[in-house]
């Protein structure tokens, strides 16, 4: 139990005094009478505490998508772009852990049956052989927790500036749904249009390996390069302002006709 001495307190008759405050030279000692130096965090520890960190256990696809977007961020920065900071997130491939656990449990069950009823059973022998091979393959895959900055539980995304253009790109938790991007010019005031439409990614980079656990960093890096090239070569997104139909009186006969009135284009500052 720690005790504190040299506590300064406001006078009891002070109506605003509601707490006790330790003096600057307050000493702390433990139950053995030894002086204890209060713990103080370093600048790095204080900075780390201020960062929001999530941990996600993702499927094969979501895990690979998060790492692909992380590679894309690195490519953008290497080409002189600026990436909008995201939330620090630690990810693991939950499917890989589940596969190993289920295969090990099934193998243990078959080995127990084999021990209780030994004999030649080709199907059981083949199943045990296949399970051992699968476990060995999955054990070779590195599932060390990775740190990323551009993913949530439902998608991976990125915003960046490059060559006077603002880009936004987003995947989906279902790889068979559409992925979207936006590309709009940044004006002299540092703003972009909020009326830009989202375009569909043709997804020429989406390969079968990203639906499995055995995709490599080289695979993800190549996919990120294909996404980057697609975005840079893409035409700017279509600007579609809000509009409304208004009834207008005719000047020549007193009747009416309808005209389309477009709202003012909405702009947003790019502040990263």
C-alpha positions as CSV (number, residue, x, y, z in Angstrom):
1,X,0.0,0.0,0.0
2,X,1.4,3.4,-1.0
3,X,1.2,6.5,1.3
4,X,1.6,10.1,0.4
5,X,2.9,12.9,2.7
6,X,3.4,16.6,2.3
7,X,-0.2,17.2,1.1
8,X,-1.3,20.8,1.0
9,X,-4.9,21.6,1.5
10,X,-7.0,24.8,1.2
11,X,-8.3,26.3,4.5
12,X,-11.4,24.6,5.8
13,X,-13.3,27.8,5.7
14,X,-12.7,28.3,2.0
15,X,-16.1,27.6,0.3
16,X,-14.4,26.7,-3.0
17,X,-12.0,24.1,-1.5
18,X,-13.5,20.7,-2.4
19,X,-10.3,18.6,-3.0
20,X,-6.9,18.1,-1.7
21,X,-3.9,18.7,-4.0
22,X,-0.5,17.1,-3.6
23,X,2.4,19.5,-3.2
24,X,5.1,19.7,-5.9
25,X,7.5,18.0,-3.5
26,X,5.1,15.3,-2.4
27,X,6.8,12.0,-1.5
28,X,5.4,8.6,-2.0
29,X,6.6,5.5,0.0
30,X,5.5,1.9,0.3
31,X,4.4,-0.1,3.3
32,X,8.1,-0.9,4.1
33,X,8.9,2.8,4.4
34,X,10.9,2.9,1.2
35,X,10.6,6.0,-1.0
36,X,8.9,5.3,-4.3
37,X,9.4,7.4,-7.4
38,X,6.1,7.9,-9.2
39,X,6.0,6.4,-12.7
40,X,6.2,8.9,-15.6
41,X,5.5,8.0,-19.2
42,X,8.1,8.8,-21.9
43,X,7.1,11.0,-24.8
44,X,6.8,7.9,-27.0
45,X,4.5,6.2,-24.5
46,X,2.3,9.3,-24.2
47,X,2.0,9.5,-28.0
48,X,1.1,5.8,-28.2
49,X,-1.6,6.3,-25.6
50,X,-3.2,9.1,-27.7
51,X,-3.5,6.8,-30.8
52,X,-6.7,4.9,-31.3
53,X,-5.9,1.3,-31.9
54,X,-8.4,-1.4,-33.0
55,X,-7.8,-5.1,-33.4
56,X,-9.7,-7.0,-36.0
57,X,-9.8,-10.8,-36.8
58,X,-10.6,-10.8,-40.5
59,X,-11.6,-13.3,-43.1
60,X,-9.2,-14.3,-45.9
61,X,-10.6,-11.7,-48.3
62,X,-10.8,-8.8,-45.8
63,X,-7.3,-9.5,-44.5
64,X,-5.8,-9.4,-48.0
65,X,-7.9,-6.3,-49.0
66,X,-6.5,-4.4,-45.9
67,X,-2.9,-5.3,-46.8
68,X,-3.5,-4.4,-50.5
69,X,-4.7,-0.9,-49.5
70,X,-1.7,-0.6,-47.2
71,X,0.6,-1.4,-50.2
72,X,-1.4,1.1,-52.3
73,X,-0.7,3.8,-49.7
74,X,3.0,3.1,-49.8
75,X,3.0,3.4,-53.7
76,X,1.1,6.7,-53.5
77,X,3.7,8.2,-51.1
78,X,6.6,6.8,-53.1
79,X,5.2,8.7,-56.1
80,X,4.9,12.0,-54.3
81,X,1.3,11.8,-53.1
82,X,-0.2,12.5,-49.7
83,X,-2.3,9.9,-48.0
84,X,-5.0,10.8,-45.5
85,X,-4.1,9.3,-42.1
86,X,-6.4,6.6,-40.9
87,X,-7.0,4.7,-37.7
88,X,-4.2,2.4,-36.5
89,X,-5.6,-1.2,-36.6
90,X,-4.0,-4.5,-35.9
91,X,-5.3,-7.4,-38.0
92,X,-5.0,-11.2,-38.0
93,X,-6.4,-13.7,-40.4
94,X,-9.0,-15.5,-38.3
95,X,-9.8,-18.0,-41.1
96,X,-6.2,-19.3,-41.0
97,X,-6.4,-19.9,-37.2
98,X,-9.8,-21.5,-37.6
99,X,-8.6,-23.8,-40.3
100,X,-5.6,-25.0,-38.3
101,X,-7.7,-25.5,-35.2
102,X,-10.4,-27.5,-36.9
103,X,-8.0,-29.6,-38.9
104,X,-6.0,-30.4,-35.8
105,X,-9.2,-31.5,-33.9
106,X,-10.3,-33.7,-36.8
107,X,-6.8,-35.3,-37.1
108,X,-6.8,-36.0,-33.3
109,X,-10.2,-37.6,-33.6
110,X,-9.1,-39.9,-36.5
111,X,-5.9,-40.8,-34.6
112,X,-7.9,-41.8,-31.6
113,X,-10.1,-44.0,-33.7
114,X,-7.1,-45.5,-35.3
115,X,-5.6,-46.3,-31.9
116,X,-8.8,-47.9,-30.7
117,X,-9.5,-49.9,-33.8
118,X,-6.3,-50.4,-35.7
119,X,-6.5,-51.8,-39.1
120,X,-6.2,-50.9,-42.8
121,X,-8.8,-48.3,-43.7
122,X,-7.8,-46.5,-46.9
123,X,-10.2,-43.6,-46.6
124,X,-9.2,-42.9,-43.0
125,X,-5.5,-43.2,-43.8
126,X,-6.0,-40.8,-46.8
127,X,-7.9,-38.3,-44.7
128,X,-5.2,-38.3,-42.0
129,X,-2.5,-37.8,-44.7
130,X,-4.4,-34.9,-46.2
131,X,-5.1,-33.2,-42.8
132,X,-1.4,-33.5,-41.9
133,X,-0.5,-31.9,-45.2
134,X,-3.0,-29.1,-44.7
135,X,-1.8,-28.3,-41.2
136,X,1.8,-28.3,-42.4
137,X,0.9,-25.9,-45.2
138,X,-1.0,-23.5,-42.9
139,X,1.8,-23.6,-40.3
140,X,4.2,-22.2,-43.0
141,X,1.9,-19.2,-43.6
142,X,2.9,-16.3,-41.4
143,X,0.0,-15.0,-39.4
144,X,1.9,-12.5,-37.2
145,X,-0.4,-9.6,-36.4
146,X,0.0,-6.8,-38.9
147,X,-0.6,-3.0,-38.4
148,X,-2.6,-1.2,-41.0
149,X,-4.3,2.2,-41.2
150,X,-7.0,2.0,-43.8
151,X,-9.6,-0.6,-42.9
152,X,-12.7,-1.4,-40.9
153,X,-14.6,-4.6,-40.2
154,X,-16.6,-4.1,-43.4
155,X,-14.2,-2.6,-46.0
156,X,-10.8,-1.2,-46.8
157,X,-10.5,2.4,-48.0
158,X,-8.0,5.1,-48.8
159,X,-8.1,8.9,-49.6
160,X,-5.1,10.6,-51.1
161,X,-3.9,13.6,-53.1
162,X,-1.7,13.2,-56.1
163,X,-0.8,15.5,-59.1
164,X,-3.5,18.0,-58.2
165,X,-6.2,15.4,-58.0
166,X,-8.2,14.0,-55.0
167,X,-8.7,10.2,-55.0
168,X,-10.9,8.0,-52.9
169,X,-11.0,4.2,-53.3
170,X,-13.0,1.6,-51.4
171,X,-13.4,-2.2,-51.5
172,X,-16.3,-4.2,-50.0
173,X,-16.5,-7.0,-47.5
174,X,-18.1,-9.1,-50.3
175,X,-15.5,-9.3,-53.1
176,X,-18.3,-10.0,-55.6
177,X,-20.0,-6.6,-54.9
178,X,-18.8,-3.4,-56.7
179,X,-15.7,-1.6,-55.5
180,X,-15.9,2.2,-55.9
181,X,-13.5,5.1,-56.6
182,X,-13.7,8.8,-57.0
183,X,-11.3,11.1,-58.8
184,X,-11.8,14.9,-58.7
185,X,-9.6,17.9,-59.4
186,X,-8.5,20.1,-56.5
187,X,-9.0,23.8,-57.2
188,X,-6.8,26.7,-56.3
189,X,-8.6,27.1,-53.0
190,X,-7.8,23.5,-52.0
191,X,-11.4,22.2,-52.3
192,X,-13.0,19.4,-54.3
193,X,-16.6,18.9,-55.5
194,X,-18.9,17.0,-53.2
195,X,-21.1,16.3,-56.2
196,X,-18.7,13.9,-57.8
197,X,-20.1,10.5,-58.6
198,X,-18.6,7.2,-57.5
199,X,-17.3,5.1,-60.3
200,X,-17.0,1.3,-60.5
201,X,-13.6,-0.4,-60.4
202,X,-13.3,-3.0,-63.2
203,X,-11.4,-5.2,-60.6
204,X,-8.9,-6.6,-63.1
205,X,-6.6,-7.2,-60.1
206,X,-8.9,-9.4,-58.1
207,X,-7.5,-12.9,-58.3
208,X,-8.5,-16.2,-56.6
209,X,-5.5,-16.2,-54.3
210,X,-7.0,-13.2,-52.4
211,X,-10.0,-15.4,-51.3
212,X,-7.6,-17.8,-49.7
213,X,-5.0,-17.6,-46.9
214,X,-2.0,-18.3,-49.1
215,X,-1.7,-15.0,-50.9
216,X,1.8,-13.5,-50.6
217,X,3.0,-10.0,-50.1
218,X,4.2,-10.1,-53.7
219,X,0.7,-10.9,-54.9
220,X,-0.7,-8.0,-52.8
221,X,1.9,-5.6,-54.0
222,X,1.2,-6.4,-57.7
223,X,-2.5,-5.9,-57.1
224,X,-1.9,-2.5,-55.5
225,X,0.2,-1.5,-58.5
226,X,-2.7,-2.4,-60.8
227,X,-5.2,-0.4,-58.7
228,X,-2.8,2.6,-58.7
229,X,-2.4,2.5,-62.5
230,X,-6.1,2.2,-63.0
231,X,-6.8,5.3,-60.8
232,X,-4.1,7.4,-62.4
233,X,-5.3,6.6,-65.9
234,X,-9.0,7.0,-65.1
235,X,-11.0,10.0,-66.2
236,X,-12.2,12.4,-63.6
237,X,-15.5,11.4,-62.0
238,X,-18.8,12.8,-63.4
239,X,-20.1,15.9,-61.5
240,X,-23.8,15.6,-60.9
241,X,-25.4,18.5,-59.0
242,X,-28.8,18.2,-57.2
243,X,-31.6,19.5,-59.3
244,X,-35.3,20.1,-59.1
245,X,-38.2,20.8,-61.5
246,X,-39.8,24.2,-61.3
247,X,-43.0,25.4,-62.9
248,X,-42.4,28.7,-64.7
249,X,-45.0,31.0,-66.3
250,X,-44.7,31.6,-70.0
251,X,-44.0,35.2,-71.1
252,X,-46.2,35.1,-74.2
253,X,-49.5,33.3,-73.3
254,X,-49.8,33.2,-69.5
255,X,-49.5,29.4,-69.4
256,X,-46.7,27.4,-67.6
257,X,-43.8,25.2,-68.5
258,X,-41.3,23.3,-66.4
259,X,-37.6,23.9,-66.2
260,X,-34.7,22.0,-64.4
261,X,-33.0,24.2,-61.9
262,X,-29.6,23.0,-60.7
263,X,-28.4,23.6,-57.1
264,X,-25.1,25.3,-56.5
265,X,-22.2,22.8,-56.5
266,X,-21.1,21.8,-53.1
267,X,-17.4,22.1,-52.3
268,X,-15.3,20.6,-49.5
269,X,-11.8,21.4,-48.3
270,X,-9.1,18.8,-48.6
271,X,-7.4,19.3,-45.2
272,X,-4.7,16.6,-45.0
